[in-house]
Amino acid sequence: MAHVELSGLSKTFGGFQAIADVDLAVEKGEFCALLGPSGCDKSTLLRLIAGLEDATAGTIRTNGRDVTNMAPADRQIAMLFQSYALYPHMTVAENIAFSLDVQGMKKADRLARAAAVGRTLHLESLLDRRPGLLSGGQRQRVAIGRALVRNPEVFLFDEPLSNLDAMLRVQMRIELSNLHHELAATMIYVTHDQIEAMTIADRIVVLDQGRIMQIGAPLDRYEHPAKRFIAAFSGAPSMNFIAAKVAGVTGDGMVTLAIAGGGAALLPWRGPVWRWWRGRRPN
């Protein structure tokens, strides 16, 4: 059974369809990245899972339980936003334990839980500091700790590293990957940075205009793009495209292409690009 399952999920704003009939199953303990260009509504999809947006159609299930119409607080889901959203007047420990305070947990118990989370995230020496005295990476770990202290079933990340500089982003990718392996938690991560997605995700879901274009392991998506959009979006720099016309088909299933501007290429009629006519010059 999938840990997070979306079936026919759609979302419209007035006459605009942001999410269109999305089907997705995320396995328990999987790190799944939602990847796509800006404006493809990957954050909208994440907000639907969290319950911050109401679905127009379809269902959302976590651990087999239909949560489509549940309040966000009842879904056992924690979401981390692009902004750290820490309370400046609270210490690190108080920020981490804030949700437990709202739930009415005793102060000693919630501070003990915050200290345990702080040790997991290597924040134990910073628990008495306020956010203004922390670096960007430390603030992001505090935000993660605030989600972690609730013991959620699912973690949702909405481009959490976009405010960090290049070196900190690399460091935080490693820390997030290590945290995922340590917790064996289900994580869904939104990003437009394909390097980030390929570095930390078990599977990548490529979105465009609110629709799923391809789902697969990072290298599968890169080596075997299902659509031209994915091929153009993959790689840095991205793939080149050459205009060509079919000039003929050979008896052994090969196709001769006439390339615009001159020249020709011989390709297999079926199969991935790496099966090009190896070691031979095109006619």
Secondary structure, DSSP 4 states (H G I P E B T S, - for coil): --SEEEEEEEEEETTEEEEEEEEEEE-TT-EEEEE--TTS-HHHHHHHHHTSS--SEEEEEETTEE-TTS-GGGTTEEEE-SS----TTS-HHHHHHHHHHHTT--HHHHHHHHHHHHHHTT-GGGTTS-GGGS-HHHHHHHHHHHHHTT--SEEEEESTTTTS-HHHHHHHHHHHHHHHHHHT-EEEEEES-HHHHHHH-SEEEEEETTEEEEEE-HHHHHHS-SSHHHHHHSTTTTPP---EEEEEE-TTSEEEEEETTS-EEEEESSS-GGGS-TTS---
